[in-house]
């Protein structure tokens, strides 16, 4: 495709940079309206459907055309903490758009984990961020909520984007374990997959031998993954300070999502009219499944799970606190958003 033909595509955030093909060194783009991007739980084929004929643009061609000055900020999360809810709140036409777990960043993680040289990973990460920062219409800011498999790349991401800020969002450990328990077998397996990735990324240092994880229960594995991410969050907060980092827990977010969204917008340097946030439709529906859903519904779900799994969770919490103490992991994070 001629360079001049790329300009209208790369100037329009509705042409989502969906995948990075490392072998071809090219992006695969697909056209998704704001409404489609907002309604999809995540920007993955599972929710968007497959695109048989994506627009393929070589990376070096894209970098000749794409703007390098678009505003980009991050919602970084450790799973099961209402991060999708917060990201949906940034669907504010004319102001911002929230991108929920774009696969493009997962492709950069895969490229890194397959052994690519750090310099090559950094270059492709930098270029991927430019591709994601393209606004829709008159929007001025893109808020990216990466999948938490991307968390290990957040230190270098923030280093190469000094104008970008981040909200570090997490569920308190008891709430996280309740979520894992009530979601059942698929979630327990996912926690093992998450820990596998964290080990590959070098984020787990708690004194365990590799064989120890085979002897740990599902909720112990889930707790180790949570602790590893929490330590990373503290490191990010210590490294970048309160001007760039704010922390938020899921219970504060779900108790008053309007205040949390307003505070996050200010943290991202956005001038938001309270009327733009009041009665935001994202906050009255389930962020993943649609339908009416509110804080009381969420609390009821968690209370029922606490009854069913309370003894197991209490045992794991005591164990995790001992592990955190031995490993020097502070369970409290600084710089609260609200």
Secondary structure as UniProt FT lines:
FT   HELIX           3..10
FT   TURN            13..14
FT   STRAND          15..21
FT   TURN            22..25
FT   STRAND          26..31
FT   HELIX           34..39
FT   HELIX           45..48
FT   TURN            52..53
FT   STRAND          55..58
FT   HELIX           59..65
FT   STRAND          71..77
FT   HELIX           83..89
FT   TURN            93..95
FT   STRAND          96..100
FT   HELIX           103..113
FT   TURN            114..115
FT   HELIX           118..132
FT   TURN            137..138
FT   STRAND          141..145
FT   HELIX           148..153
FT   HELIX           154..160
FT   TURN            162..163
FT   STRAND          166..170
FT   HELIX           173..183
FT   HELIX           185..200
FT   TURN            201..202
FT   HELIX           210..215
FT   HELIX           218..240
FT   TURN            242..244
FT   STRAND          245..249
FT   HELIX           250..255
FT   HELIX           257..267
FT   TURN            268..269
FT   HELIX           274..277
FT   TURN            278..279
FT   HELIX           281..284
FT   TURN            287..289
FT   HELIX           295..327
//
